[in-house]
Amino acid sequence: MAVGEIVLNSGYKMPALGFGTGSPPSPPAHELTAIIVDGIAAGYRHIDTAAMYGTEAAVGAAVAEAVERGLIKSRREVFVTSKLNVFDTHPDLVLPALKQTLSDLKLDYVDLYLIHWPLRIKKGANVSNLKGEDLLHFNVKEVWEAMEECCKLGLAKSIGVSNFSSVKLSNLLEFATIPPAVDQVEMNVAWQQQKLVKLCKDKNIHVAAWSPLGANGAFWGTLAVMESPVLKEIAASRNKTVPQVALRWIVEQGVTPIVKSYNKERMRANLEIFNWELSDEDICKIQTIPQARALKGDRFIIQGHGDYNSVEEFWDGEL
Ligand SMILES: NC(=O)c1ccc[n+]([C@@H]2O[C@H](COP(=O)([O-])OP(=O)(O)OC[C@H]3O[C@@H](n4cnc5c(N)ncnc54)[C@H](OP(=O)(O)O)[C@@H]3O)[C@@H](O)[C@H]2O)c1
């Protein structure tokens, strides 16, 4: 199945469906490499990783193996996204962090480099059990300038953000000399992000959707996508699966789903979303699905510490 491409505001093209690799705990690197090679063989040309996931080495090895096996002619045929870790969101740490990412990937550049979270956490802190003193101030202006430097050096072809609310994105646009190409956020039929999607459309910023299937209820996710009666009804009437309807809906919003499947059949099935359309009636039904953000980020909030006193502040009320 041919996957279309999006032209980002940086001028670079990005395949319209991404292959996620952020799923704890990750399989051992050699197994994950084989899984990602399967993904490339199936047709994925856009791979999502992050320093935080510990999957960069496996992604790089998979791209190299795909070239070696002739699945692709060169590394340039795969769009690789990675992300600046929460420990490195300080202007002096951005370039060294990206150089470490490139070394782990064994690549000369990433196609897209994102600020993973609008946060700064003390290096070495246990992110699953943060203490007040672990939460530091995140200076978005200075960090963004360092991201722009990475772009000017050619180490990141495009730069962007992740988990930025509409308010944080608008603020960033006030001073950015290179506007973010992408905001990668939680988005699915049960958290439709209408406000952010509209802002991004107006400002020519592309939205990428993580947890497009609600992570199938695991980790930070929700079962509100996979168990949605509305999606089940649409899927049955169109002879599609619930995940296909969920992914197709995102594509029709002009957004790029980043979907994770380490299963060969499911990763192939998830690609079958480009040669059919939802009807207006289907779209209207999907608009009636109750809305809730699944990952609120409570673990990043300790009152009186860091930049945010509540999840409402963290998301600027977009909950
Ligand atoms: N920027 C961020 O802060 C952020 C946060 C979270 C995630 N992400 C990125 O987004 C990617 C995807 O998000 P996600 O992992 O949260 O969730 P997801 O893609 O919505 O769901 C993944 C889950 O759905 C299952 N699945 C996939 N296709 C399926 C199908 N056709 N039928 C049934 N089950 C299916 C997978 O299991 P199998 O593997 O067994 O198929 C897995 O358990 C991540 O891997 C990561 O790269 C980014």
The ligand as an SDF file (V2000), in Angstrom:
LIG
                    3D

 48 52  0  0  0  0  0  0  0  0999 V2000
    5.4510   12.2110   21.7990 N   0  0  0  0  0  0  0  0  0  0  0  0
    5.0250   11.5260   22.8290 C   0  0  0  0  0  0  0  0  0  0  0  0
    5.0190   12.0050   23.9760 O   0  0  0  0  0  0  0  0  0  0  0  0
    4.5090   10.1260   22.6230 C   0  0  0  0  0  0  0  0  0  0  0  0
    3.7710    9.5010   23.6390 C   0  0  0  0  0  0  0  0  0  0  0  0
    3.3220    8.2010   23.3970 C   0  0  0  0  0  0  0  0  0  0  0  0
    3.5810    7.5640   22.1860 C   0  0  0  0  0  0  0  0  0  0  0  0
    4.3370    8.1960   21.2310 N   0  0  0  0  0  0  0  0  0  0  0  0
    4.6700    7.5540   19.9410 C   0  0  0  0  0  0  0  0  0  0  0  0
    3.4850    7.1200   19.3150 O   0  0  0  0  0  0  0  0  0  0  0  0
    3.5500    5.7130   19.0530 C   0  0  0  0  0  0  0  0  0  0  0  0
    2.1770    5.0970   19.0620 C   0  0  0  0  0  0  0  0  0  0  0  0
    1.4480    5.3860   20.2320 O   0  0  0  0  0  0  0  0  0  0  0  0
    1.1060    4.2840   21.3350 P   0  0  0  0  0  0  0  0  0  0  0  0
    2.1790    3.2510   21.3340 O   0  0  0  0  0  0  0  0  0  0  0  0
    0.7900    5.0140   22.5720 O   0  0  0  0  0  0  0  0  0  0  0  0
   -0.2400    3.6420   20.9090 O   0  0  0  0  0  0  0  0  0  0  0  0
   -1.0720    3.0900   19.6370 P   0  0  0  0  0  0  0  0  0  0  0  0
   -0.2560    3.0970   18.4010 O   0  0  0  0  0  0  0  0  0  0  0  0
   -2.3660    3.8310   19.6850 O   0  0  0  0  0  0  0  0  0  0  0  0
   -1.3960    1.6010   20.0910 O   0  0  0  0  0  0  0  0  0  0  0  0
   -0.4380    0.6120   20.2010 C   0  0  0  0  0  0  0  0  0  0  0  0
   -1.0970   -0.6590   20.7500 C   0  0  0  0  0  0  0  0  0  0  0  0
   -2.1250   -1.0680   19.8660 O   0  0  0  0  0  0  0  0  0  0  0  0
   -1.8630   -2.4070   19.4110 C   0  0  0  0  0  0  0  0  0  0  0  0
   -2.2320   -2.4550   17.9930 N   0  0  0  0  0  0  0  0  0  0  0  0
   -1.6260   -1.8430   16.9520 C   0  0  0  0  0  0  0  0  0  0  0  0
   -2.2710   -2.1210   15.8050 N   0  0  0  0  0  0  0  0  0  0  0  0
   -3.3070   -2.9160   16.1220 C   0  0  0  0  0  0  0  0  0  0  0  0
   -4.3270   -3.5410   15.3690 C   0  0  0  0  0  0  0  0  0  0  0  0
   -4.4240   -3.3860   14.0500 N   0  0  0  0  0  0  0  0  0  0  0  0
   -5.2190   -4.3350   16.0340 N   0  0  0  0  0  0  0  0  0  0  0  0
   -5.1440   -4.5160   17.3740 C   0  0  0  0  0  0  0  0  0  0  0  0
   -4.1980   -3.9350   18.1480 N   0  0  0  0  0  0  0  0  0  0  0  0
   -3.2890   -3.1520   17.5290 C   0  0  0  0  0  0  0  0  0  0  0  0
   -0.3860   -2.6450   19.6360 C   0  0  0  0  0  0  0  0  0  0  0  0
   -0.1200   -4.0060   19.8990 O   0  0  0  0  0  0  0  0  0  0  0  0
    0.8230   -4.9220   18.9280 P   0  0  0  0  0  0  0  0  0  0  0  0
    2.1820   -4.2930   18.9100 O   0  0  0  0  0  0  0  0  0  0  0  0
    0.7880   -6.2300   19.6360 O   0  0  0  0  0  0  0  0  0  0  0  0
    0.1480   -4.9560   17.5870 O   0  0  0  0  0  0  0  0  0  0  0  0
   -0.1360   -1.8030   20.8850 C   0  0  0  0  0  0  0  0  0  0  0  0
   -0.4940   -2.5240   22.0440 O   0  0  0  0  0  0  0  0  0  0  0  0
    4.5140    5.2020   20.1440 C   0  0  0  0  0  0  0  0  0  0  0  0
    5.0310    3.9310   19.8480 O   0  0  0  0  0  0  0  0  0  0  0  0
    5.5500    6.3150   20.1350 C   0  0  0  0  0  0  0  0  0  0  0  0
    6.4340    6.1490   19.0290 O   0  0  0  0  0  0  0  0  0  0  0  0
    4.7840    9.4850   21.4240 C   0  0  0  0  0  0  0  0  0  0  0  0
  1  2  1  0
  2  3  2  0
  2  4  1  0
  4  5  1  0
  4 48  2  0
  5  6  2  0
  6  7  1  0
  7  8  2  0
  8  9  1  0
  8 48  1  0
  9 10  1  0
  9 46  1  0
 10 11  1  0
 11 12  1  0
 11 44  1  0
 12 13  1  0
 13 14  1  0
 14 15  2  0
 14 16  1  0
 14 17  1  0
 17 18  1  0
 18 19  2  0
 18 20  1  0
 18 21  1  0
 21 22  1  0
 22 23  1  0
 23 24  1  0
 23 42  1  0
 24 25  1  0
 25 26  1  0
 25 36  1  0
 26 27  1  0
 26 35  1  0
 27 28  2  0
 28 29  1  0
 29 30  1  0
 29 35  2  0
 30 31  1  0
 30 32  2  0
 32 33  1  0
 33 34  2  0
 34 35  1  0
 36 37  1  0
 36 42  1  0
 37 38  1  0
 38 39  2  0
 38 40  1  0
 38 41  1  0
 42 43  1  0
 44 45  1  0
 44 46  1  0
 46 47  1  0
M  CHG  2   8   1  16  -1
M  END
$$$$
